[in-house]
Amino acid sequence: MSFSFARLGFAGARLAAVGIVFAIAGIGGAEEECPKPVEMIFDTDIGNDVDDAMALAVIHALANRAQCELLAVTVTKDNPYAGPCVDLINTFYGRPDVPIGTVRDGMAPQDYKYIRQLATAVDNGKPRYAHDLESGADAPEAVALLRKTLAGRPDGSVVMVQVGFSTNLSRLLDSKADGASPLDGRSLVKQKVKLLSIMAGAFTQELAAKRFCEYNVTIDVPNARKVIHEWPTPVVFSGWEIGHAIQYPAASVQEDFCYVEHHPIAHAYDLYRDRKNDQPTYDLTSVLYAVRPDREYFDLSPPGHVTVEDDGFVQFKAEKNGPHRYLIATPEQVARVREALVMLTSEPPGK
Ligand SMILES: [Ca+2]
């Protein structure tokens, strides 16, 4: 029997139409429509700039909303206080047991401005910011943790966010089969990783004309080349110009973190930037895109290929079906993203 609205009559046709609309909308299964949390691994050079700490705060705010799950944090800054700084921020936000892995024989070993101060701050003989990782040397080596974490997740499920040097992820690509997985690193990444959201490079004609070389790439060029040239799944770049255009307002640091006497993010900001000054949102943008890619916070470049030259200069060439894209932000998007990042960075810990 052929289906016909006319055969059902007006009332029947209306009910059928409503049924179709319900079926299309999936009404009755509303819970099924909520997207699953993004399973994230965060790879950071925390300590070289304060945006890594702020990006970690954004991750926790998104995790509070069940929009992401922080599987692990790996550190590329080879300083003993970098891992403890990650741990104290995770603990502050109520996730003290997120696995942390640290680089061995890595880059940028100097303390710089805030990680030692936060990790060693004491009030009345007790640590100001609770943490149980006392030194990065006590944490698992980063690549072993990356392999173990990836191996334990479903295929194509993990989003990796790299906001520092490429040391850990390059070594991951080169890693061999081990007790965690019979796959080599490249095959493991290809099987498990959905997306690499990376803060690296610069993608405007103005910066290219000056041969501007971005910090995350120049600090470890060989490993940046390997990751960018050989990563086997899609990569989206947040170039220097994105975080530079979206400035975190000093007023937020002055006013929005006062819900607790000592706040590790505000403390780090004071030591690094001084709360009188705005701060670029480089690493925060890579996190926001990774978790909310479809909210039109950014436009995307056409697909293409990014190449890294010997001095760390990065070039993009459009190419159909290429694996790389970079973020673009219109003035309207700059304003939207800045406010979203203010709300997320300053969100108090969950229960
Ligand atoms: Ca960083």
Residues whose N, C-alpha, C, O or C-beta is under 5 A from the ligand:
A	BS01	CA	D45 D52 V163 G164 D283
